[in-house]
């Protein structure tokens, strides 16, 4: 994603209605990804945790929106301070921005850029929630989101995309969020689960998804919204780069889904719907940083590699004993690392920049830059996220009680259940010679359904 750039007055762009409309549509597409993620995660948990999983995504829409307006946009995209953070008083509260004021070097208003970036800020902490399913207090989660976006996401977004950010100045390529979004969220998820521990019954109970149709619906919404996430990150349609990113998004996602399914067929003997959905998401993650730097053939390679690596990685939690409930580490952290590092091999030098990867005669220079970006974000997010979780756990507590976890976090935290089976009894029982009508009616009225 290109940050703002300074241009001479004679070359200053004018507002483009076409680019502005396009970016507003892309912003809406990215927004729908958060409800899509909620369905994706909600279908993967057991029925007793469905609402909590949905709410952990939806609350991010509320919290992060307000923080972004108050100070988040200014911290992430304000005037650079020491290559680590930004700040512009005009951006705080979005109070000093003219309605036609353009984002530096582009043909879209600052308001449009701000709202597009807001949707990225919203979905990133929501991604973390999948690793924590079944066991986190909702109040603690909401407070974690406040703290995490403030001290992790906003600074990292400035490093990667902000004018003057140290990773941007280094030349790290991250078209739409491989480091700032996916590695950031995946490393945070790992840090938190190492602090709060495993679910009751981990590696003993099957904990199977309760609704694979919901999972597939969520994956479809994510795939759909991801075109705005990726193609919109060039901030306009004037040079064709966004179109290449759109194509590469589709190609890599398809390749990753097929690769994941092929791996699980060879490894486990079946093509599963959960595998198809997870493979698609793995491809979307991997192409996010790389799609503006590679060709469609490169996108096939990136997607296929990420599909296999992520399919292999989701099983590591059983080997190493960390309870990543819905495979955030296996898909987002591993997929983000793969997509970011593969730029160092497959960058053609002919799309978003002239940087070339190893396979196109560029040597190891770009790969080294990508590695710095990957491991800097990974280490910072892992350590700080674990520290935040530890702080909350030792003060207000992060986990619900064991009995509440077993009985179901939906009822405890939200006083609701996802499905109401109270009216599922059907019609009245037929009358028989041995049972008078009054007894039959009474039996029907007292019939209970086990929900």
WOTAWO-V598556 format. One record per residue. N is the residue number from 1. PSI is psi in degrees with one decimal (NA if undefined). OMEGA is omega in whole degrees, 0 to 359 (NA if undefined). D_LAST is the distance of its C-alpha to the last C-alpha in Angstrom with 2 decimals. Layout:
((N:PSI:OMEGA:D_LAST) (N:PSI:OMEGA:D_LAST))
//
This chain:
((1:123.2:182:47.92) (2:132.1:175:51.41) (3:179.0:177:51.99) (4:144.0:178:54.45) (5:153.6:182:58.06) (6:133.8:179:61.31) (7:157.6:175:63.58) (8:151.8:183:67.09) (9:-37.7:182:67.52) (10:-25.5:182:69.24) (11:4.1:186:66.34) (12:132.8:180:63.58) (13:162.4:174:60.93) (14:160.2:184:60.10) (15:131.2:177:56.76) (16:117.8:178:55.31) (17:-36.3:181:53.20) (18:-49.3:180:51.92) (19:-37.1:178:50.84) (20:-46.5:178:49.41) (21:-42.4:178:47.29) (22:-43.9:183:46.21) (23:-31.2:174:45.14) (24:-40.2:176:43.17) (25:-44.0:179:41.26) (26:-38.0:178:40.74) (27:-41.7:178:39.47) (28:-36.6:177:36.84) (29:-41.0:178:35.87) (30:-36.1:177:35.47) (31:-41.6:183:33.39) (32:-15.7:177:30.85) (33:-31.8:181:30.48) (34:-48.1:170:28.58) (35:-35.4:176:25.71) (36:-43.0:176:26.02) (37:-39.0:179:25.70) (38:-44.0:177:22.60) (39:-42.3:180:20.92) (40:-50.9:178:22.47) (41:-40.0:183:21.18) (42:-35.5:178:17.78) (43:-22.1:184:17.06) (44:-18.0:181:18.43) (45:172.5:175:16.16) (46:159.8:188:12.78) (47:-31.2:184:9.84) (48:-7.4:180:10.04) (49:7.9:188:13.68) (50:-50.1:184:13.93) (51:-39.6:178:15.26) (52:-39.2:180:17.54) (53:-40.9:177:19.02) (54:-43.8:183:19.72) (55:-30.7:179:21.27) (56:-28.7:173:23.46) (57:-45.3:185:25.18) (58:-34.0:181:25.37) (59:-26.5:178:26.92) (60:-34.0:177:29.71) (61:-37.8:180:30.72) (62:-52.7:186:31.48) (63:-51.9:188:33.02) (64:-33.0:178:35.16) (65:-47.8:182:36.49) (66:-43.8:180:37.98) (67:-37.3:180:39.37) (68:-43.2:179:40.88) (69:-44.5:185:42.75) (70:-48.7:184:43.93) (71:-13.5:186:45.22) (72:-45.5:180:43.31) (73:-38.9:180:45.33) (74:-41.4:179:48.51) (75:-38.8:184:47.64) (76:-39.7:189:46.69) (77:12.9:175:49.35) (78:-177.9:180:51.99) (79:132.3:186:55.48) (80:139.6:174:55.40) (81:103.4:176:56.06) (82:21.3:180:57.09) (83:9.3:184:55.07) (84:-28.5:184:51.93) (85:162.2:177:50.69) (86:166.4:171:51.64) (87:129.3:173:52.39) (88:122.8:183:53.80) (89:-30.1:178:53.95) (90:-26.3:181:53.80) (91:-22.7:180:50.37) (92:121.0:184:48.94) (93:3.8:185:47.05) (94:37.4:191:48.19) (95:-20.6:184:50.93) (96:29.4:184:54.09) (97:125.8:176:53.21) (98:150.9:186:54.99) (99:-22.6:177:53.04) (100:9.7:178:55.22) (101:128.8:185:55.80) (102:147.6:170:55.25) (103:132.4:189:53.64) (104:121.6:176:56.68) (105:2.2:184:57.94) (106:172.3:186:55.42) (107:20.1:179:55.25) (108:148.8:179:51.98) (109:154.9:176:51.68) (110:-38.9:179:50.59) (111:-39.1:181:47.71) (112:-44.9:177:46.42) (113:-41.5:182:46.75) (114:-43.0:182:45.03) (115:-32.8:175:41.96) (116:-46.9:179:41.74) (117:-30.3:176:41.87) (118:-42.0:183:39.33) (119:-31.1:174:36.66) (120:-44.6:181:37.49) (121:-32.5:180:37.24) (122:-47.5:188:33.78) (123:-23.8:185:32.17) (124:-51.1:176:33.80) (125:-29.9:177:31.89) (126:-34.3:177:28.65) (127:-36.7:182:29.34) (128:-34.3:190:29.39) (129:-29.6:182:25.82) (130:-26.2:179:24.42) (131:-16.3:189:26.05) (132:14.3:187:24.42) (133:145.8:169:20.70) (134:-11.6:195:18.21) (135:6.3:185:20.94) (136:134.7:175:23.25) (137:138.0:183:23.55) (138:-39.1:178:23.58) (139:-41.7:179:26.86) (140:-39.3:178:28.45) (141:-44.2:181:27.50) (142:-42.1:179:29.04) (143:-36.4:176:32.16) (144:-41.9:179:32.39) (145:-44.4:179:32.47) (146:-49.7:183:35.31) (147:-42.0:187:37.29) (148:-46.6:180:36.70) (149:-29.8:182:37.80) (150:-45.5:187:40.78) (151:-9.3:179:42.19) (152:-61.8:187:40.97) (153:-49.7:184:40.18) (154:-46.2:176:42.96) (155:-43.5:182:45.68) (156:-39.4:176:44.62) (157:-37.5:178:44.55) (158:-41.6:178:48.11) (159:-44.6:190:49.20) (160:-41.4:189:48.08) (161:-18.3:185:48.76) (162:142.2:176:50.78) (163:118.1:183:54.54) (164:-11.9:177:56.05) (165:141.6:192:52.90) (166:-34.0:178:54.07) (167:-35.5:175:51.96) (168:-44.3:180:52.94) (169:-28.9:177:56.57) (170:-25.4:181:56.35) (171:19.1:176:55.45) (172:130.0:179:51.87) (173:122.0:174:50.28) (174:91.1:188:46.75) (175:-47.2:187:46.43) (176:11.4:171:42.98) (177:24.9:177:41.31) (178:-41.4:177:41.20) (179:-54.2:188:42.41) (180:-30.5:182:41.60) (181:-62.4:193:38.00) (182:-47.9:175:36.66) (183:-39.8:178:38.66) (184:-50.7:181:38.36) (185:-41.4:181:34.56) (186:-42.4:178:34.24) (187:-38.8:177:36.68) (188:-43.1:179:35.01) (189:-44.2:179:31.64) (190:-43.2:179:33.42) (191:-41.8:182:35.18) (192:-44.9:184:32.12) (193:-25.4:175:30.04) (194:-25.9:179:33.14) (195:-46.4:189:33.11) (196:-16.9:175:29.48) (197:-172.8:189:28.74) (198:159.9:171:25.97) (199:154.2:172:22.21) (200:124.2:179:21.04) (201:6.1:179:20.91) (202:131.5:182:23.12) (203:1.8:176:24.81) (204:-51.0:178:22.79) (205:148.1:183:19.17) (206:-35.5:178:18.97) (207:49.5:183:17.08) (208:154.8:176:16.97) (209:139.8:182:16.46) (210:-19.5:183:13.10) (211:92.5:177:15.08) (212:-31.5:173:18.69) (213:-38.6:176:19.47) (214:-38.8:178:18.95) (215:-46.1:181:21.21) (216:-37.8:175:23.80) (217:-46.8:179:23.75) (218:-42.4:179:24.35) (219:-39.5:178:27.08) (220:-41.8:178:28.72) (221:-38.3:177:28.89) (222:-46.4:180:30.33) (223:-45.3:179:32.88) (224:-50.1:182:33.86) (225:-26.3:183:34.24) (226:-22.0:175:36.09) (227:-36.9:174:39.11) (228:-40.6:179:39.62) (229:-46.9:185:38.99) (230:-57.7:184:41.66) (231:-32.5:180:44.14) (232:-15.8:187:44.24) (233:-4.7:172:45.26) (234:-6.6:174:48.87) (235:26.7:177:48.95) (236:176.5:186:50.66) (237:26.9:190:51.85) (238:-18.9:187:55.58) (239:4.7:175:56.21) (240:-6.6:182:53.63) (241:-41.3:178:51.89) (242:-35.4:178:48.61) (243:-40.9:176:48.82) (244:-41.9:180:49.25) (245:-38.1:178:46.22) (246:-48.8:180:44.15) (247:-46.7:182:45.27) (248:-31.8:177:44.75) (249:-46.9:179:41.19) (250:-45.2:185:40.31) (251:-48.8:182:42.35) (252:-37.2:180:41.09) (253:-43.9:177:37.41) (254:-44.7:181:37.96) (255:-41.0:181:39.92) (256:-40.4:178:37.37) (257:-46.0:179:34.50) (258:-39.5:180:36.72) (259:-43.1:179:37.90) (260:-46.5:180:34.45) (261:-40.7:178:33.42) (262:-41.1:179:36.72) (263:-46.5:184:36.29) (264:-25.9:174:32.86) (265:-45.1:178:34.10) (266:-37.4:185:37.04) (267:-39.2:187:35.16) (268:-8.8:174:31.91) (269:5.6:183:32.70) (270:152.4:169:30.25) (271:111.7:185:30.12) (272:153.0:175:26.65) (273:-37.6:178:25.23) (274:-37.5:177:24.42) (275:-40.7:178:28.07) (276:-45.4:180:29.35) (277:-44.4:181:27.61) (278:-39.4:178:28.66) (279:-40.6:178:32.16) (280:-45.3:180:32.61) (281:-39.0:178:31.78) (282:-41.4:177:34.15) (283:-40.8:178:36.88) (284:-41.5:179:36.36) (285:-48.2:186:36.67) (286:-34.1:182:39.80) (287:-15.5:182:41.63) (288:-48.5:177:41.10) (289:-25.8:194:44.06) (290:-18.5:192:46.14) (291:-22.3:178:45.97) (292:-0.5:183:48.93) (293:-5.6:188:51.19) (294:169.6:177:50.75) (295:168.1:175:51.34) (296:-35.7:175:48.80) (297:-38.4:174:49.85) (298:-34.5:179:49.20) (299:-36.4:176:45.75) (300:-44.8:181:44.98) (301:-45.9:180:46.10) (302:-45.8:180:44.18) (303:-45.4:182:40.94) (304:-43.2:179:41.35) (305:-45.5:180:42.26) (306:-39.2:180:39.38) (307:-45.0:180:36.88) (308:-45.5:181:38.06) (309:-43.0:181:38.49) (310:-38.1:177:35.03) (311:-37.8:177:33.44) (312:-37.2:187:35.41) (313:-29.0:184:34.68) (314:-20.3:178:30.88) (315:-8.4:183:31.30) (316:-25.7:181:33.61) (317:-30.7:178:30.89) (318:-31.2:179:30.35) (319:-41.8:185:34.10) (320:-9.0:171:34.87) (321:18.5:174:31.75) (322:136.3:187:30.73) (323:83.4:175:27.04) (324:91.6:194:27.17) (325:-51.2:187:23.47) (326:25.7:170:23.92) (327:40.5:176:27.59) (328:-41.1:179:29.38) (329:-46.6:183:32.33) (330:-33.2:183:32.47) (331:-53.6:187:32.43) (332:-44.3:179:33.85) (333:-51.2:181:36.25) (334:-43.0:178:37.50) (335:-39.6:178:37.56) (336:-39.5:177:39.36) (337:-46.9:181:41.89) (338:-50.0:182:42.53) (339:-37.1:181:43.06) (340:-43.3:182:45.29) (341:-32.7:182:47.45) (342:-17.1:172:47.87) (343:-37.2:180:49.73) (344:-12.0:177:52.47) (345:-40.2:192:52.82) (346:-3.2:179:52.09) (347:127.4:185:53.41) (348:-20.4:185:56.04) (349:9.5:184:57.91) (350:14.9:181:57.94) (351:-95.4:185:54.87) (352:-24.6:180:53.90) (353:176.9:179:56.68) (354:8.7:178:59.51) (355:130.5:181:57.83) (356:145.5:177:57.84) (357:177.7:184:55.86) (358:-41.3:183:57.32) (359:-7.2:180:57.09) (360:24.2:174:59.04) (361:12.3:183:61.90) (362:-2.1:181:60.58) (363:-155.3:185:60.66) (364:3.9:185:58.29) (365:-51.3:182:58.80) (366:-35.9:177:55.68) (367:-40.9:178:53.54) (368:-42.3:178:54.81) (369:-42.3:180:53.96) (370:-39.9:181:50.43) (371:-39.9:177:49.97) (372:-46.4:180:51.13) (373:-44.3:181:48.63) (374:-52.2:189:45.72) (375:-23.6:174:46.37) (376:-48.4:180:47.42) (377:-42.6:180:44.17) (378:-50.2:184:42.12) (379:-45.0:181:43.93) (380:-48.5:182:43.93) (381:-42.3:180:40.25) (382:-51.0:185:39.20) (383:-47.9:183:41.35) (384:-38.0:179:40.81) (385:-42.0:177:37.02) (386:-40.2:179:36.85) (387:-41.6:178:39.16) (388:-43.5:179:37.06) (389:-41.1:179:33.89) (390:-43.5:179:35.95) (391:-47.2:180:37.30) (392:-39.3:181:33.96) (393:-36.5:182:32.47) (394:-7.8:179:35.48) (395:-76.4:182:35.47) (396:-10.0:181:32.17) (397:133.1:180:30.00) (398:-31.5:189:28.09) (399:148.4:170:25.05) (400:164.6:177:22.19) (401:152.9:182:22.16) (402:-41.9:179:20.96) (403:-38.6:179:18.42) (404:-37.6:177:17.05) (405:-41.1:181:17.03) (406:-42.2:182:15.08) (407:-28.9:177:12.40) (408:120.9:185:12.25) (409:-23.9:179:15.16) (410:-49.6:183:13.58) (411:-37.9:184:12.82) (412:-47.8:187:16.13) (413:-24.8:187:18.37) (414:-5.4:179:17.22) (415:33.6:181:15.30) (416:166.0:171:12.84) (417:154.1:185:9.78) (418:-32.8:185:10.56) (419:134.9:180:8.28) (420:110.3:181:7.76) (421:8.5:187:5.87) (422:-24.2:180:7.92) (423:23.4:186:10.71) (424:18.7:187:9.62) (425:-14.5:180:11.32) (426:-161.3:183:14.65) (427:-179.5:181:18.05) (428:149.5:179:19.59) (429:146.1:180:20.31) (430:149.6:178:23.97) (431:142.6:177:26.60) (432:166.0:182:28.37) (433:-30.1:184:31.70) (434:-5.4:183:30.32) (435:114.7:177:27.85) (436:158.9:182:29.31) (437:-39.1:182:27.80) (438:-37.0:180:26.97) (439:-38.0:179:24.96) (440:-42.9:179:23.07) (441:-41.6:180:22.22) (442:-39.3:179:21.12) (443:-40.1:180:18.81) (444:-36.9:182:17.22) (445:-26.9:182:16.89) (446:2.4:180:15.18) (447:134.9:182:12.71) (448:148.3:176:9.11) (449:128.2:179:6.05) (450:109.4:181:3.79) (451:NA:NA:0.00))
//
